[in-house]
Amino acid sequence: MKSYHRSAIMCFIVQYRRIRLLWCSLWKWMSASFVSYYFLSIHEGMSHFPQDDNIPSSLLDAMYPGVLN
């Protein structure tokens, strides 16, 4: 009975470490993608007003011309 408890505890610890590693990697990926999206949207917002109206400032302006102006 004692060895069963020990193996169950070890199995739980291994599974907990795997799940924690998965969550940490998923959290790092999500936070990195959110930060990059945030800074990209700030950059797109700053460059949203071009000097010439015929030059599209972003992909949305290229796809839908005249909608965002």
ZAZAKOL-816668 format. One record per residue (C-alpha): residue number from 1; x, y, z; residue in one letter. Coordinates in Angstrom, 3 decimals, decimal comma, padded with zeros to 6 digits. Last residue first. Layout:
<lokes>
+-----+----------+----------+----------+------+
: seq :     east :    north :       up : type :
+-----+----------+----------+----------+------+
: NUM :        X :        Y :        Z :    a :
...
+-----+----------+----------+----------+------+
</lokes>
This chain:
<lokes>
+-----+----------+----------+----------+------+
: seq :     east :    north :       up : type :
+-----+----------+----------+----------+------+
:  69 : -010,603 :  058,162 : -043,617 :    n :
:  68 : -011,273 :  054,608 : -042,386 :    l :
:  67 : -013,616 :  053,591 : -045,188 :    v :
:  66 : -011,860 :  055,351 : -048,062 :    g :
:  65 : -010,046 :  052,313 : -049,351 :    p :
:  64 : -011,097 :  048,979 : -047,838 :    y :
:  63 : -008,359 :  046,412 : -048,564 :    m :
:  62 : -005,470 :  048,878 : -048,813 :    a :
:  61 : -006,749 :  050,920 : -045,897 :    d :
:  60 : -007,082 :  047,729 : -043,882 :    l :
:  59 : -003,534 :  046,700 : -044,792 :    l :
:  58 : -002,129 :  049,917 : -043,443 :    s :
:  57 : -001,132 :  053,437 : -044,400 :    s :
:  56 : -002,495 :  053,310 : -047,941 :    p :
:  55 : -000,804 :  055,947 : -050,144 :    i :
:  54 : -003,383 :  057,950 : -052,131 :    n :
:  53 : -004,081 :  060,267 : -049,207 :    d :
:  52 : -000,552 :  061,678 : -049,262 :    d :
:  51 :  000,990 :  062,770 : -045,983 :    q :
:  50 : -000,101 :  059,587 : -044,233 :    p :
:  49 : -002,348 :  059,540 : -041,172 :    f :
:  48 : -002,392 :  056,000 : -039,759 :    h :
:  47 :  001,312 :  055,958 : -038,990 :    s :
:  46 :  000,737 :  056,565 : -035,300 :    m :
:  45 : -002,164 :  054,129 : -035,129 :    g :
:  44 : -000,206 :  051,466 : -036,978 :    e :
:  43 :  002,657 :  051,891 : -034,518 :    h :
:  42 :  000,267 :  051,666 : -031,567 :    i :
:  41 : -001,351 :  048,589 : -033,165 :    s :
:  40 :  002,070 :  046,999 : -033,606 :    l :
:  39 :  002,934 :  047,769 : -029,992 :    f :
:  38 : -000,248 :  046,087 : -028,790 :    y :
:  37 :  000,109 :  043,119 : -031,150 :    y :
:  36 :  003,708 :  042,568 : -029,972 :    s :
:  35 :  002,611 :  042,789 : -026,343 :    v :
:  34 : -000,317 :  040,410 : -026,932 :    f :
:  33 :  001,888 :  037,914 : -028,788 :    s :
:  32 :  004,467 :  037,986 : -026,009 :    a :
:  31 :  001,792 :  037,634 : -023,318 :    s :
:  30 :  000,169 :  034,708 : -025,104 :    m :
:  29 :  003,463 :  032,924 : -025,745 :    w :
:  28 :  004,634 :  033,415 : -022,164 :    k :
:  27 :  001,266 :  032,215 : -020,818 :    w :
:  26 :  001,344 :  029,122 : -023,057 :    l :
:  25 :  004,902 :  028,340 : -021,970 :    s :
:  24 :  003,983 :  028,752 : -018,323 :    c :
:  23 :  000,770 :  026,744 : -018,711 :    w :
:  22 :  002,607 :  023,870 : -020,413 :    l :
:  21 :  005,361 :  023,892 : -017,796 :    l :
:  20 :  002,760 :  023,881 : -015,018 :    r :
:  19 :  000,886 :  021,024 : -016,677 :    i :
:  18 :  004,073 :  018,999 : -017,044 :    r :
:  17 :  005,170 :  019,741 : -013,479 :    r :
:  16 :  001,747 :  018,766 : -012,133 :    y :
:  15 :  001,805 :  015,540 : -014,153 :    q :
:  14 :  005,204 :  014,627 : -012,731 :    v :
:  13 :  004,114 :  015,491 : -009,194 :    i :
:  12 :  000,888 :  013,492 : -009,559 :    f :
:  11 :  002,799 :  010,472 : -010,856 :    c :
:  10 :  005,230 :  010,746 : -007,946 :    m :
:   9 :  002,334 :  010,916 : -005,477 :    i :
:   8 :  000,659 :  007,912 : -007,093 :    a :
:   7 :  003,936 :  005,991 : -007,063 :    s :
:   6 :  004,456 :  006,746 : -003,369 :    r :
:   5 :  000,873 :  005,888 : -002,496 :    h :
:   4 :  001,135 :  002,559 : -004,303 :    y :
:   3 :  004,482 :  001,855 : -002,637 :    s :
:   2 :  002,871 :  002,329 :  000,770 :    k :
:   1 :  000,000 :  000,000 :  000,000 :    m :
+-----+----------+----------+----------+------+
</lokes>
